[in-house]
Amino acid sequence: MINCDASQVYADLRLLSARPSQAEEARAPHRLFGYLDGSEACSAARWAGDAKREIAAAHEAGRLPILVGGTGLYIRTLLDGIAPVPEIDPAIRDAVRALPVADAYMALREEDAASAQALAPADSTRIARALEVVRSTGRSIRDWRAHKEGGIGGGITLAPMILLPPRDWLIARCDRRFEAMLDEGAIAEVEGLLARTLAPDLPVMRAIGVPEIRDWLTGQISREEMVNRAQIATRQYAKRQYTWFANQPPADWPRQTHQIDNKNINEIAIKLQHMMLT
């Protein structure tokens, strides 16, 4: 089983990323779960390279690799490849990242109007990326993305299954999920991260639950507000994932839309086995 979740790659986030427990991992071989230290920033390109090696190793060993997880960008990068954008000039990157998002967006509208039109004015990460690419390479990031390289989608046989359970069932589970994480030790997990004084812009420090628990630990908000903020963030993230997986993958990828329980998990496993055999 190979992890495709951007948060579950970090060793520091077993609880807050809902990574499989040690007992669960012992039930079957697992790869790319908790394999990176929180001081590193994993990218889709890096993960895709690691996943390719694990898939090749599984095939060589006569095993069937099963990819699981909800980071659509990671899956799309693995299957479709990535734009071969050259390294960005460090001086340009520093200058762009220092701009307020409103200024960066205005600059992008002047230098790469098509990219700006496709982005929300408050999307600081994507705006900065598009602006640094056009300034460093002289080409729009949209042009680079039109010629992706390195995808494995055309060379493998897929048996995909997308889980899209009822939204009300999903939202209720999101709320219970964070409360359960607190009971299981998520606070200690964040305390351990804070003790390391890692850079606040690292992915591990921005994972859902970490900023909220940090603010509570430092006395900035109440426990009730901490729980409320984290539950809202979880629901918002689940909504974005739901929308992405409902609309972005190919239409012929099967969608499982029923409520998920132990019985349905077994049914899904049987469906996947049948798909892989046919």
C-alpha angles and dihedrals in degrees: 000000000000122000119235097176117112094214098042091064089076122090090208095061109058095131103032092046092045089235115178114275121246089258091052092047090052091061093068138003110278129196134190094013112132092344097134131067117239091242088072127077111222118210131198089248093053093046092048090053091050091046092051090055092049092048091050091048091051092050091048090052092049093249129134111238114221115197116207133179145076109256102115094188091058093050093045092049091051094049102034102028130230136277111263094233111171121237111287119244104257092222091054092047092051092048093049095045090052092059120099109249093248091055092045091051093050090050091049091051088057098042102033110012095172093057092045092052091055094053134073111246091238096049094109097174097052094039092053091047094051092046096048091048096052092045095047100041105024089233133098117255086234090062091051092049092054089071107047123178138199103031118148098200094103095051103049138060113243130203100186128186124184119200113216106163122180110296096230091052090048095049092050090052091049091058094046090045096064094046089052091050091055091051091050096053109278091139091059088048091058092043088057091052093048091050089060092057092220121181108279093227094060114114092241090058093049097048115124109276097022099086091040095051090042091055090050093048091051092050097248096121138016124258090251091054091047092055092044094051094047093048091050091049090049093050092047091050092048089051092053091048091047092051093046095050093043093055114018106056119075114287092239093061105108117249121210104208102169126102109275122236136143092281093051092046089059091047091050090050090052091049091051092049090052092049092050092049093050 
